Amino acid sequence: MYSVEDIPGRVTSMYPALAGSVALPCRMLKVPFLARLPGEIGAGTTCDAMVSNVDFAPTFLDLAGVPIPSYMQGRSARGTIAGQVPGDLPKEAYHRYWMHKDESHNAFAHYGLRDHRYKLIYWYNDDLDQPGAHPSVDEQPEWELFDCEKDPLELFNVYDDPAYAEVRAEMTRKLDARMLEIGDIPEHRPFGAQ
């Protein structure tokens, strides 16, 4: 049921919502989601829109006819999974794991952004004085950028590749904007800052 990637120091699972995964592999963003809702979802309907796990609770509340609290992150994907993708649906998925080297996962603290083709990750490797997290010994912050179309197994970090300079800049701007939108505090210097 679970698949573990062989990335030194970073253990992840294909099914993060089920296994408590902490990293951002492309496969994690393509977890199958099956729904049956006669009268709303036609047989054989598929959708490749980005729906995040923070959208699950609002979706289930919507389907149950319960109001979605204003403090809840995410949005109902009811229309999206029925093939009516809203024009303002985010084109990227944001992820953060802040429990640096905790007892359960021993994973490094990081955050990132994934769109349909690229994935940008910042491994900030800091415990942020959080209970249960452990301080870094000699893990330095590190950026990774993957072209998931050309490199679906994420074997080649192209962050420093000059051919990807524009992609790196655009993904970093999108990451900064998403973090600002949700009120998350970046551990990196925002794009363009001196």
Residue, then its C-alpha position, 0 to 999 in steps of 0.5 A: m500500500y505504501s511506497v517509500e522513495d530512496i532519497p537519503g535523509r528524506v523518507t516519503s510515502m506515495y499516499p501522504a494523506l494516508a501514511g502521514s508523508v512529509a515530502l512533496p513527490c510528484r506522485m503524492l499530488k496524483v493520489p486517485f480520488l474517486a467519487r460517485l454522485p448520481g445526477e452531478i458526476g457523470a459516469g467516466t468523468t475525469c478531472d486533472a485540476m489541482v485539488s488539495n487535501v485542505d479541500f477535502a473537509p470543505t467538499f465533504l461539508d458541502l456534500a452533506g449540506v453543512p455550511i463551510p466555516s469561514y476559518m477553514q482553509g480550502r474550498s469545496a471541490r464539488g463542482t470541480i470533480a463534476g467537471q465544472v472547474p472554476g476559473d479562479l481555482p489555484k493552478e498550484a498546490y502548496h505544501r509545508y512540513w515544519m516538524h524538522k527531524d521529529e521522532s515519527h518521520n525524521a524528515f527535514a523541514h521544508y515547503g514547496l509549490r507544485d504546478h502541473r509541470y514543475k515543483l519547487i522545494y525549499w529545505y530550510n532544515d530548521d526546527l523553529d523551536q517547535p516541541g518535538a522537532h530537533p535542531s539541525v546539526d549540519e544540514q544547510p538550507e537547499w533549493e530543489l527544482f524539478d521538471c516533472e514532465k521531463d524528469p517524472l522520477e525527480l532525479f535531476n535538480v535543475y534549480d541552478d541550471p541556467a536553462y531553468a532561470e525563468v522557471r525558477a524565478e516564476m515558481t519562486r514568485k508564485l511560492d512567495a505569493r501563496m505564502l503571503e496569501i495564506g499567512d505562512i512565514p517564509e524561511h527564505r528571502p522572498f524573490g527580488a528582496q535584497 
